[in-house]
């Protein structure tokens, strides 16, 4: 049962619809296979059960399924899960898809590997919410299981940080991004402006 919470920016599905072409170009899907290979070499999961938390459109879920893992992809966004299901069908990848907020999903000792990729951890204004997610991730792991959280390190970010940048898609749409660092380089506030 989903808890009642204040609405946050990521709860607006129209954001994901509009930003999808920028956030999930085809190259990002192709790169997922290499990323998954590296993760598997690093953690060497003891079993085949994998949780892809905040799976989005299924990049990593599909790559894992092709490697023979039994994958559960969890995301709160209906639009992204629809994209994931469509891509998985086209790739002939069998995956369990669950629409659920990462703060609520718990399947005790259900997984040998829990993934949170593409900086999907740390979205919440309340740091207590991050603690809940970490606790749930731990509860979801079988004894001896592994958890991988993919986030950008502040040291690397400080080196490459640009307050404003832009990119143009082949279709002609331009995305302007403005970034503001706060909380001693532990968080960034982003403003994204799309021009068609």
GUNUVO-200664 format. One line per 5 residues: number of its first residue (from 1); their letters; for each residue y, z, x of N, C-alpha, C. Coordinates in Angstrom, 1 decimal. Layout:
NUM	A	Y:Z:X:Y:Z:X:Y:Z:X | ...
END
This chain:
1	XXXXX	-1.2:0.0:0.8:0.0:0.0:0.0:1.2:0.0:0.9 | 2.1:-0.9:0.7:3.3:-1.1:1.5:4.3:0.0:1.1 | 4.9:0.6:2.1:5.9:1.7:1.9:7.3:1.0:1.6 | 8.1:1.8:0.8:9.4:1.3:0.6:10.3:1.6:1.8 | 11.0:0.6:2.3:11.8:0.8:3.4:13.1:0.0:3.2
6	XXXXX	14.1:0.4:4.0:15.4:-0.4:3.9:15.1:-1.8:4.4 | 15.8:-2.7:3.8:15.6:-4.1:4.2:16.3:-4.3:5.6 | 15.6:-5.0:6.5:16.1:-5.4:7.8:16.1:-6.9:7.9 | 16.8:-7.4:9.0:17.0:-8.8:9.2:15.7:-9.6:9.1 | 14.6:-9.1:9.7:13.4:-9.8:9.7:12.7:-9.9:8.4
11	XXXXX	13.1:-9.2:7.4:12.6:-9.2:6.1:13.0:-10.4:5.3 | 14.0:-11.1:5.8:14.6:-12.3:5.1:13.8:-13.5:5.5 | 12.9:-14.0:4.6:12.0:-15.1:4.9:12.8:-16.4:5.2 | 14.0:-16.5:4.6:14.8:-17.7:4.9:15.2:-17.8:6.4 | 15.3:-16.7:7.1:15.6:-16.7:8.5:14.4:-17.4:9.2
16	XXXXX	13.2:-17.1:8.9:12.0:-17.7:9.6:11.9:-19.2:9.2 | 12.3:-19.5:8.0:12.2:-20.9:7.6:13.2:-21.7:8.4 | 14.4:-21.3:8.5:15.5:-22.0:9.2:15.3:-22.0:10.7 | 14.7:-20.9:11.3:14.6:-20.8:12.7:13.3:-21.3:13.3 | 12.4:-21.7:12.4:11.0:-22.1:12.8:11.0:-23.2:13.8
21	XXXXX	11.8:-24.3:13.6:11.7:-25.4:14.6:12.2:-24.9:16.0 | 13.1:-24.0:16.1:13.6:-23.5:17.4:12.6:-22.5:18.0 | 12.0:-21.6:17.2:11.2:-20.6:17.7:9.8:-21.1:18.0 | 9.3:-22.1:17.3:7.9:-22.5:17.4:7.8:-24.0:17.6 | 8.3:-24.6:18.6:8.1:-26.0:18.9:6.6:-26.2:19.3
26	XXXXX	6.2:-27.4:19.3:4.8:-27.7:19.6:4.4:-27.3:20.9 | 5.3:-27.3:21.9:4.9:-26.9:23.3:4.5:-25.4:23.3 | 5.1:-24.6:22.4:4.8:-23.2:22.4:3.3:-23.0:21.9 | 2.9:-23.8:21.0:1.5:-23.7:20.5:0.6:-24.2:21.6 | 0.9:-25.2:22.3:0.0:-25.7:23.4:-0.1:-24.6:24.5
31	XXXXX	1.1:-24.0:24.8:1.1:-23.0:25.9:0.3:-21.7:25.5 | 0.0:-21.5:24.2:-0.7:-20.3:23.8:-2.1:-20.3:24.4 | -2.8:-21.4:24.6:-4.1:-21.5:25.1:-4.1:-21.0:26.6 | -3.1:-21.3:27.4:-3.0:-20.9:28.7:-2.7:-19.4:28.8 | -1.8:-18.9:27.9:-1.5:-17.5:27.8:-2.7:-16.7:27.5
36	XXXXX	-3.5:-17.1:26.5:-4.7:-16.4:26.1:-5.7:-16.4:27.3 | -5.8:-17.4:28.0:-6.7:-17.4:29.1:-6.3:-16.4:30.1 | -5.0:-16.3:30.4:-4.5:-15.3:31.4:-4.7:-13.8:30.9 | -4.5:-13.6:29.6:-4.7:-12.3:29.0:-6.2:-11.9:29.1 | -7.1:-12.8:28.8:-8.5:-12.5:28.8:-9.0:-12.2:30.2
41	XXXXX	-8.4:-12.9:31.2:-8.8:-12.7:32.6:-8.3:-11.3:33.0 | -7.1:-10.9:32.5:-6.5:-9.6:32.8:-7.3:-8.4:32.2 | -7.6:-8.5:30.9:-8.1:-7.3:30.2:-9.7:-7.4:30.0 | -10.3:-8.5:30.0:-11.7:-8.7:29.9:-12.2:-7.8:28.7 | -11.9:-8.2:27.5:-12.4:-7.4:26.3:-13.9:-7.2:26.3
46	XXXXX	-14.3:-6.0:25.9:-15.7:-5.6:25.8:-16.4:-6.2:24.6 | -15.7:-6.7:23.7:-16.3:-7.2:22.5:-15.5:-8.4:21.9 | -15.8:-8.8:20.7:-15.3:-10.1:20.2:-14.2:-9.9:19.1 | -14.0:-8.6:18.7:-13.0:-8.4:17.6:-11.6:-8.3:18.1 | -10.7:-9.1:17.6:-9.3:-9.2:18.1:-8.3:-9.1:17.0
51	XXXXX	-7.3:-8.3:17.1:-6.2:-8.2:16.2:-5.0:-8.8:16.8 | -4.5:-9.8:16.2:-3.2:-10.5:16.6:-2.1:-9.9:15.7 | -1.4:-8.9:16.1:-0.4:-8.2:15.3:0.9:-9.0:15.4 | 1.5:-9.2:14.2:2.7:-10.1:14.1:2.3:-11.5:14.6 | 1.3:-12.0:14.1:0.7:-13.3:14.5:1.6:-14.5:14.3
56	XXXXX	2.6:-14.4:13.4:3.5:-15.5:13.1:2.7:-16.7:12.6 | 3.0:-17.9:13.2:2.2:-19.1:12.7:0.9:-19.3:13.3 | 0.3:-18.2:14.0:-1.0:-18.3:14.5:-1.3:-18.9:15.8 | -0.3:-19.0:16.7:-0.4:-19.5:18.0:-1.6:-18.9:18.7 | -1.5:-17.6:18.9:-2.6:-16.9:19.7:-3.9:-16.7:18.9
61	XXXXX	-3.8:-16.5:17.6:-5.0:-16.4:16.8:-5.9:-17.6:16.9 | -5.3:-18.8:16.8:-6.0:-20.0:16.9:-6.7:-20.2:18.3 | -5.9:-19.9:19.3:-6.4:-20.0:20.7:-7.6:-19.1:20.9 | -7.5:-17.8:20.3:-8.6:-16.9:20.5:-9.8:-17.3:19.7 | -9.6:-17.8:18.5:-10.7:-18.3:17.7:-11.5:-19.4:18.4
66	XXXXX	-10.8:-20.3:19.0:-11.4:-21.3:19.8:-12.2:-20.8:21.0 | -11.9:-19.6:21.4:-12.7:-19.0:22.5:-13.9:-18.2:22.0 | -14.1:-18.2:20.7:-15.2:-17.6:20.1:-15.0:-16.1:19.6 | -13.7:-15.7:19.6:-13.4:-14.3:19.1:-13.3:-14.3:17.6 | -13.6:-13.2:17.0:-13.4:-12.9:15.6:-12.0:-12.3:15.5
71	XXXXX	-11.1:-13.1:14.9:-9.7:-12.8:14.9:-9.2:-12.4:13.5 | -8.4:-11.4:13.5:-7.6:-11.0:12.4:-6.1:-11.2:12.7 | -5.4:-12.0:12.0:-4.0:-12.2:12.2:-3.2:-11.5:11.2 | -2.3:-10.7:11.6:-1.5:-9.9:10.6:0.0:-10.2:10.8 | 0.7:-10.5:9.7:2.1:-10.7:9.7:2.7:-10.4:8.4
76	XXXXX	3.9:-10.0:8.3:4.5:-9.6:7.1:5.2:-10.8:6.4 | 5.3:-11.9:7.1:6.1:-13.0:6.6:5.2:-14.1:5.9 | 5.4:-14.2:4.6:4.5:-15.2:3.9:4.7:-16.6:4.4 | 5.9:-17.0:4.7:6.1:-18.4:5.2:5.3:-18.6:6.5 | 5.4:-17.7:7.5:4.7:-17.8:8.7:3.2:-17.8:8.6
81	XXXXX	2.7:-17.0:7.7:1.2:-17.0:7.4:0.8:-18.3:6.8 | 1.6:-18.9:5.9:1.2:-20.2:5.4:1.1:-21.2:6.5 | 2.1:-21.2:7.4:2.0:-22.1:8.6:0.7:-21.9:9.4 | 0.4:-20.6:9.6:-0.8:-20.2:10.3:-2.0:-20.7:9.7 | -2.1:-20.6:8.4:-3.3:-21.0:7.6:-3.5:-22.5:7.7
86	XXXXX	-2.4:-23.2:7.6:-2.4:-24.7:7.7:-2.8:-25.2:9.1 | -2.3:-24.6:10.1:-2.6:-24.9:11.5:-4.1:-24.6:11.8 | -4.5:-23.4:11.3:-5.9:-23.0:11.5:-6.9:-24.0:10.8 | -6.6:-24.4:9.6:-7.5:-25.3:8.9:-7.6:-26.6:9.7 | -6.4:-27.1:10.2:-6.4:-28.4:10.9:-7.1:-28.2:12.3
91	XXXXX	-7.1:-27.0:12.8:-7.8:-26.8:14.1:-9.3:-26.4:13.9 | -9.7:-26.2:12.6:-11.0:-25.8:12.3:-11.3:-24.4:12.9 | -10.3:-23.5:12.8:-10.4:-22.2:13.4:-10.6:-21.2:12.2 | -11.6:-20.4:12.2:-11.9:-19.4:11.2:-11.2:-18.1:11.6 | -10.2:-17.7:10.8:-9.4:-16.5:11.1:-9.2:-15.7:9.8
96	XXXXX	-9.2:-14.4:9.8:-8.8:-13.6:8.7:-7.3:-13.4:8.8 | -6.6:-13.8:7.7:-5.2:-13.6:7.7:-4.8:-12.5:6.7 | -3.9:-11.6:7.2:-3.6:-10.4:6.4:-2.0:-10.3:6.3 | -1.5:-10.3:5.1:0.0:-10.2:5.0:0.3:-8.7:4.9 | 0.9:-8.1:6.0:1.1:-6.7:6.0:2.2:-6.4:7.1
101	XXXXX	3.0:-5.4:6.9:3.9:-5.0:7.9:3.2:-4.3:9.0 | 3.6:-4.5:10.3:2.9:-4.0:11.4:2.9:-2.4:11.4 | 3.8:-1.8:10.7:3.9:-0.4:10.6:2.8:0.2:9.7 | 2.2:-0.7:8.9:1.3:-0.2:7.9:-0.2:-0.6:8.1 | -0.4:-1.6:9.0:-1.8:-2.1:9.2:-2.6:-1.1:10.1
106	XXXXX	-3.7:-0.6:9.5:-4.6:0.2:10.2:-6.0:-0.1:9.8 | -6.8:-0.4:10.7:-8.3:-0.6:10.5:-9.0:0.2:11.6 | -9.2:1.5:11.4:-9.6:2.4:12.5:-10.8:1.9:13.3 | -10.6:1.8:14.6:-11.6:1.4:15.6:-12.2:0.1:15.2 | -11.4:-0.8:14.7:-11.9:-2.1:14.3:-11.8:-3.3:15.3
111	XXXXX	-11.1:-3.0:16.5:-10.9:-4.1:17.4:-11.1:-3.7:18.8 | -11.6:-4.7:19.5:-11.8:-4.6:21.0:-10.5:-4.9:21.8 | -9.7:-5.7:21.1:-8.4:-6.1:21.7:-7.3:-6.2:20.6 | -6.2:-5.6:20.9:-5.0:-5.7:20.0:-3.9:-6.4:20.8 | -3.3:-7.4:20.2:-2.3:-8.2:20.9:-1.0:-8.1:20.0
116	XXXXX	0.1:-7.9:20.7:1.5:-8.0:20.1:2.3:-9.0:21.0 | 2.3:-10.2:20.7:2.9:-11.3:21.6:4.3:-11.7:21.1 | 4.9:-12.4:22.0:6.2:-13.1:21.7:7.3:-12.1:21.3 | 7.3:-11.0:22.0:8.4:-10.0:21.8:8.4:-9.6:20.3 | 7.3:-9.4:19.7:7.3:-9.0:18.3:7.3:-7.5:18.2
121	XXXXX	7.2:-6.8:19.3:7.3:-5.3:19.3:8.7:-4.9:19.6 | 9.3:-3.9:18.9:10.6:-3.4:19.2:11.7:-3.9:18.3 | 11.3:-4.5:17.1:12.4:-5.0:16.2:13.1:-4.0:15.5 | 12.6:-2.8:15.4:13.1:-1.8:14.4:14.3:-1.1:14.9 | 15.2:-0.8:14.0:16.4:0.0:14.4:16.0:1.4:14.7
126	XXXXX	15.0:2.0:14.0:14.6:3.4:14.2:13.4:3.4:15.2 | 13.6:4.0:16.3:12.6:4.1:17.4:11.3:4.8:16.9 | 11.4:5.6:15.9:10.2:6.3:15.3:9.3:5.2:14.8 | 9.8:4.1:14.3:9.0:3.0:13.8:8.1:2.4:14.9 | 8.7:2.3:16.1:7.9:1.8:17.2:6.8:2.7:17.5
131	XXXXX	7.1:4.0:17.4:6.0:5.0:17.7:4.9:4.9:16.7 | 5.2:4.7:15.4:4.2:4.5:14.4:3.4:3.3:14.7 | 4.0:2.2:15.1:3.2:1.0:15.5:2.3:1.2:16.7 | 2.8:1.9:17.7:1.9:2.2:18.8:0.8:3.1:18.4 | 1.0:4.1:17.6:0.0:5.0:17.1:-1.1:4.2:16.3
136	XXXXX	-0.6:3.2:15.5:-1.5:2.4:14.7:-2.4:1.5:15.6 | -1.7:0.9:16.6:-2.4:0.1:17.6:-3.6:0.9:18.2 | -3.3:2.1:18.6:-4.3:2.9:19.3:-5.4:3.2:18.3 | -5.0:3.5:17.1:-6.1:3.8:16.0:-6.9:2.6:15.8 | -6.4:1.4:15.9:-7.1:0.2:15.6:-8.1:-0.2:16.7
141	XXXXX	-7.9:0.4:17.9:-8.8:0.1:19.0:-10.1:0.8:19.0 | -11.2:0.1:19.3:-12.5:0.7:19.5:-12.4:1.5:20.8 | -13.2:2.5:21.1:-13.2:3.1:22.4:-13.4:2.1:23.5 | -12.6:2.2:24.5:-12.6:1.3:25.6:-11.9:0.0:25.4 | -11.3:-0.1:24.2:-10.5:-1.4:23.9:-9.3:-1.5:24.7
146	XXXXX	-8.7:-2.7:24.6:-7.4:-3.0:25.3:-6.3:-3.4:24.4 | -5.1:-3.1:24.8:-3.9:-3.4:24.0:-3.0:-4.2:24.9 | -2.5:-5.3:24.5:-1.5:-6.1:25.3:-0.2:-6.3:24.4 | 0.9:-5.8:25.0:2.2:-6.0:24.3:3.1:-6.9:25.2 | 3.5:-8.0:24.7:4.3:-9.0:25.4:5.7:-8.8:25.1
151	XXXXX	6.5:-8.3:26.0:8.0:-8.1:25.8:8.7:-8.6:27.1 | 10.0:-8.8:26.9:10.8:-9.2:28.1:11.3:-8.0:28.8 | 11.1:-7.9:30.1:11.5:-6.8:30.9:13.0:-6.9:31.1 | 13.7:-5.7:31.1:15.1:-5.7:31.2:15.6:-6.2:32.6 | 14.8:-6.0:33.6:15.1:-6.4:35.0:15.3:-7.9:35.0
156	XXXXX	14.2:-8.6:34.5:14.3:-10.1:34.5:15.4:-10.5:33.6 | 15.6:-9.9:32.4:16.6:-10.3:31.5:18.0:-10.1:32.1 | 18.2:-9.0:32.8:19.5:-8.8:33.5:19.8:-10.0:34.5 | 18.8:-10.5:35.1:19.0:-11.5:36.1:19.3:-12.9:35.5 | 18.8:-13.2:34.3:19.0:-14.5:33.7:20.0:-14.4:32.5
161	XXXXX	20.5:-13.3:32.2:21.3:-13.1:31.0:22.5:-14.0:30.9 | 22.7:-14.6:29.7:23.9:-15.4:29.4:24.3:-15.0:28.1 | 25.6:-14.5:28.0:26.1:-14.1:26.7:26.0:-15.1:25.6 | 26.2:-16.4:26.0:26.1:-17.5:25.0:25.4:-18.7:25.6 | 24.5:-19.3:24.8:23.9:-20.5:25.2:23.6:-21.4:24.0
166	XXXXX	23.2:-22.6:24.2:22.9:-23.5:23.1:21.8:-24.5:23.5 | 21.2:-25.0:22.5:20.1:-26.0:22.7:20.2:-27.0:21.5 | 19.8:-28.2:21.8:19.8:-29.3:20.8:18.3:-29.8:20.6 | 17.9:-29.8:19.3:16.6:-30.4:19.0:16.6:-31.9:18.9 | 15.5:-32.6:19.1:15.5:-34.0:19.0:16.1:-34.6:17.7
171	XXXXX	16.0:-33.9:16.6:16.5:-34.3:15.4:18.0:-34.2:15.3 | 18.7:-33.6:16.3:20.1:-33.5:16.3:20.7:-32.2:15.9 | 19.8:-31.2:15.4:20.3:-29.9:15.1:20.6:-29.1:16.4 | 21.7:-28.4:16.4:22.1:-27.6:17.5:22.0:-26.1:17.2 | 21.5:-25.3:18.1:21.4:-23.8:17.9:22.3:-23.2:19.0
176	XXXXX	23.3:-22.4:18.5:24.1:-21.6:19.4:23.7:-20.2:19.3 | 23.4:-19.5:20.5:23.0:-18.2:20.5:24.0:-17.3:21.2 | 24.4:-16.2:20.6:25.2:-15.2:21.2:24.4:-13.9:21.4 | 24.5:-13.3:22.6:23.7:-12.1:22.9:24.6:-11.0:23.3 | 24.3:-9.8:22.8:25.0:-8.6:23.2:24.0:-7.5:23.6
181	XXXXX	24.1:-7.0:24.8:23.2:-6.0:25.3:23.8:-4.6:24.9 | 22.8:-3.7:24.5:23.3:-2.3:24.2:22.1:-1.3:24.5 | 22.3:-0.1:24.3:21.4:1.0:24.7:20.9:0.9:26.1 | 21.8:0.7:27.0:21.4:0.7:28.4:20.4:-0.4:28.8 | 20.6:-1.6:28.3:19.7:-2.7:28.5:18.3:-2.5:27.9
186	XXXXX	18.2:-1.7:26.9:16.9:-1.6:26.3:16.8:-2.4:25.0 | 18.0:-2.9:24.5:18.0:-3.7:23.3:19.0:-4.8:23.4 | 18.8:-5.8:22.6:19.8:-6.9:22.6:20.0:-7.3:21.1 | 21.2:-7.5:20.8:21.6:-8.0:19.4:21.9:-9.5:19.6 | 21.3:-10.3:18.7:21.5:-11.7:18.8:22.1:-12.3:17.6
191	XXXXX	23.0:-13.2:17.8:23.6:-14.0:16.6:23.2:-15.4:16.9 | 22.5:-16.0:15.9:22.1:-17.4:16.0:22.8:-18.2:15.0 | 23.5:-19.3:15.4:24.2:-20.2:14.5:23.6:-21.6:14.7 | 23.3:-22.1:13.5:22.6:-23.4:13.5:23.6:-24.5:12.9 | 23.7:-25.6:13.7:24.6:-26.7:13.2:23.7:-27.9:13.0
196	X	23.8:-28.5:11.8:22.9:-29.7:11.5:23.7:-30.9:11.8
END
